[in-house]
Every structure is written in structure tokens, then in C-alpha cells.
Amino acid sequence: PQETGYHSHPGSILSPTGRCRAFDAEADGTVGGNGVAAVLLKRLDRALADGDSVHAVILGSAVNNDGAAKVGFTAPGVAGQVEVVREALRRAAVPADSISYVEAHGTGTPLGDPVELEALGRALGEGTRRTGFCTVGSVKPSIGHLDSCAGMAGLLKTVLMLRHRTLVPTLHLTRPNPELHLKGGPLVLGTELRPWPARDGVPRRAGVSALGVGGTNAHLVLEEAPVRPAARASGLPLLVPVSARDTQALEEFTGLLRDR
């Protein structure tokens, strides 16, 4: 439980106003949050063969650490963030301009947000002249910074967006930070709720970033779950198990089921 507050001070990543405003001109830091998350990972071919519900597909992932190349322990680094996205795309074997959404780390800090979007813009803009094809968002203004669970929160949000084929807005984003140089690049900010369209038969794809203070950068490339044909009705009777604590209750339950 979040039972304590915090003291913000100049140079800290914590917001003195108590609100996370990722990518906004008024962004002054992040706020804490609490959360626990878990995902079940399974090879796609086995999941499909077993008839499992597939929520999304992880095409590729990458992790690096650029701590030795940064000006300070807490300072973000563009080069390392560019490279982790490049490596994830290489492992996913998909072109950069097929990514139509990125869930950024997006802490709402005046330094971190511009650096992250600069890195994303470089990595996703390579090898294409297309502009404005990738929406960027962050879950942190909605639920706070979950620290070691922050990346998982972004992953779950992105999986839900893929499932519902919907792009959701980033909260508290009213006036874009002028330090975000987006014009003419691949990125646009998510400021409204809208459908997530597929393009030219390419499945919906997304990136998810999680960045550590000490220089650890992680990036996933996701794709929407494959379309599966509707199961055919077999026409055979279905077996419905019924369980109860005693014989009398069992007779009541089976009677209710039969009537239903």
C-alpha cells in the first residue's frame, strides 16, 4: 500500500506538483504507484495447437545497458535507447515503419521524455520517408510509476490495446512539450481515443519500452494475435461436470441445470 508521500527537490525525478504529465509542456516529474503483474508466455505454435486464448504475440525483444557511455548514473542516453529498439526490431525481423504504436517509458520528466522520443524517432525513422505513422503513449500518468513493474504495466496496456484494436490517449497531455521535436518524424502523440487501423494488410504491431535509471534499456516488439477461424459446432452432446458437497445438493444442482 502507498501509505507515505515524498519530498521532491530540484534535480529529482519526482513531481513537485504530484501529477505525472508525460510529454506535456508542464511535465515536472513522475509520481509513484503500486502494482503487480504476471503474464503467461507460451510458444505460439503450441498455444494455437492447444486452443489457448492468444492475447498478443511477442515477435522480438532486446535488453542492453549504456551506463558506461552516459554522463551520469541517472542521466538518460540516446545511443543506448536507439540501439535497444534497433536490436528488438532485428530480432523481430519486421521493418521499423510497420510499428504503429509505442508504449514509451514516459516518466514525465523534463529531461527523460525528450531523450526517449529522440531515440524512438531515430530508430523508427530509419529506412523510411514516411512520417507520423507511429503513435506514442504512456500509462504512467494513469497509474503512476510502478518502478520494477513499470514495464509490465506498459506491456499489459499495449496487449489490451491490440486486443481491442483501439489507441487510447495519454492522460494530462494538453500541450505538447516544445522540446519534443516530432515534426517531420515518425512519431505522433496519442491525445484522443480512436480506432487502431491496420495498414495494407500488415498486422497491428507495437513496441514497449522500459528504461532503468542505471542505464538498462529494454524493448519488446508485439503483434496482434493471429485471426483464428471460428470453431465448428460438432453436433455431439456436451459433457457438463457438476460437483456438490453432498448427494442432496448434487440432486438440486443437476435439477437446476436440467431445467436451465
N, C-alpha and C positions, 0 to 999 in steps of 0.2 A: 504493500500500500504506500502511496505517496503521502506521507504524513508530515513532511518538512518542506519548507521553502528553500530559497537560495539567496545568496548575496551576489549580485552582479557587480563587476568592477571593470574599469577601462582595460581593453585588450582581451577580456574573457569572451567565450563563445555564447554566454548566457544572456538572454534578452533582458534589459533593464525594465522594459515595459510589460514583460510577462506574456508576450504573444509572438509566435513564430510566423513570420511573413516571408516565406521563401519566394525569391525572385522579385520582390516588391521594392519600390524606391524607399519605403520606410523600414525595410528589414534591418533589425538591430541585434539579431542573435536568435538562438534556439531556446526551447523550453524542454524540460524533462517529461517523460511519460513512462508508463508501465505496460508491459505486455509479455505474453508467452506465445510461441507459435511452433507448430510442427507440420511437416509435410511428409507424405509417403512417396518415395521415389521408386520407380519400377521401370524396367526396360519396356519400351513402347510395344515391341512385338509380343512380349509376354502379357502385357496388360490387355492388349486387343484380343489375344487368343483366349484369355481368361474371362473376357466380357466385363472388365472393370470399367468404372467411370473414369475417363481421362479428362482432366480439367485443363491441362496445357502440356506442352512438350518443351523440355529444355534441350535446345539444339547445341549449345556450347557454353563454356564458362572459362574464366581466367582469373587468376589472382597474382598480384605482384607486390613488391614493396620498393618505394622510391625514397626511403628515408635518408640514404646516404647522399642523394642528389638534391636535397632541399635546403633552403636557407635556415630552417629551424625545425625543431621537433613537431610543433603544432601547425606549421605552415603547409598549405596545400601545394601540390606540384602539378603543373600542367602536363609535363612529359610523361610521367608515370601513369596518369589517368588516360591520356591518349593511347598509350601502349596497351593498357589492360583491355580497352574496348577493341582495339585492333586485333589483339590475340583472341578474344572471345569470338569475334566475327570470323577469324580464320578457322577456328575450331568448329564453328557452326557451319562453315562453308556456304555462307549467304552473302550477297552484296550489301554494302552499308546502306544504300538507298532503299533497301527493302524493309528497313526498320521504320515503322510509322509511329512508335511511341517509345519514350524512355522514362522510366521512373528513376528520377535523379536522387542522389543522396539529399540534396536540397535542404540544408540545415537553416537557411535564412540568415547566415552571417554575411556581413558586407564584403568580406574577402573570399570566403569559400564559394558562394554562388557564382560570381563572375568567373572564377578559375575553373569551376566544374563545367559550366556551359561553354567556355572557351575550348576546353578539352573535348567535350562531346561534339561541338561543332566541327572541330578539326577532324576527328576520327570518322564521323558520319558523312562529312562532305567530301572525302577523298574519292576520286574516280567518278564523280558525277557533277553535272552542271545544274541539276535540279535544286530548287530552293523551297524552303517552307514545307517539307514533306513529313517532318517528324515533330510530333507534339511532346512537350516536356512537362512533367508534373512532379509533385512531391506529396507524400502522405503526412509528413511531419506537422504541417500546420493544422491537421485534423486531430492527431492523437499525441503529438509531442515526439521527442527523440527517445526511442527505446533503447539507446545505447547498443549493447551487443545483439539485441533483437531487431535493430532498425532495418537491416537488410531483409529480414524475414517479413517484416510488416510491408515493405515495398513489394516483395515478391507476391504475397497474398493479394494485395491490392491489384497488381497487374494481372494475375491469374483471373481474378473476378472480372476485370475489365475485358479480358479476352473472351471469357465465357459469355458475358452479356453483350459483347461487341459494342461497347459504349466507352467513350472518352469522358472522364469526369474532371471537373475543374479543380485547381488548387485553391484552397481557402485563403482569404485575406490578401489576395492578389488583385489589387485595384489599379495600380500604376506601376508598370514595369521599371525595374532598376535601370537607370540610364547607363550603368556600367556593363550591362549585358549587351554585347554587340551582336545582335541577331539578324540585322538587315542583310539580305543577300546570302544568308547561310541556310543550313538545312533545318534549323530549329524554330519552332513557334511555341509560345506559352499556352498552356491549357487554362482558359479563363471561362469556359462555358461547358455545360453538359450537351453532348452531341453524339450522334451515331459514329461508330468506328467503321468506315467503309474498307472493303478490300480493294486492291488495285490491280487491274489487268490479270486477274486470276492468281495473283500471289497471295498466299495465306497471310493473315494478320500476324505481324511479328513485332516484338518489343524487346527492349533492353532494360535491365535492372542494375543499378549501381549501388554499392555500399563502400564507403571510404572510412578508413581508420585514422585517428589523429596522428599516430606514429609513422604513417606512410603506407599502410597496407590498403590496396585498392582491389575491389572485387567487382566483376561484371558478369551477368548472365544474359544469354540471348534466348528468348522464348518464342514459341509459335503456338497459334491456336490449335486445339485438339482436332485431329482429322475427322471429317464428316463420316459417320457410320450409317450404313443402311438400317432402316427400321427393322426390328426383329419380326419375323413372320409368326403369326399365331399357329401353333402346332395342331390345334383342334383336339388335343388329348386332354383328359382330366388333369387338374392340378392338385397336388398334394399340399394340404394346409395343416401343419402340425399345430396341435392345441395342447397347452400344458396348464395344469392347475395343482393346487396344494393337496386336494383330496378328491375322492370319487364324486361327491355331491357337486362340488364346484366345477369339476370337469363336465358333468352332465349339463349343468347350467350354461357353461361356455359353448359347448357343442350345439346346444339348442339355440342359443342366440346366433351362432354362426350359420346354422342351417336356415333359420328364419330370415337372416340377412340375405 
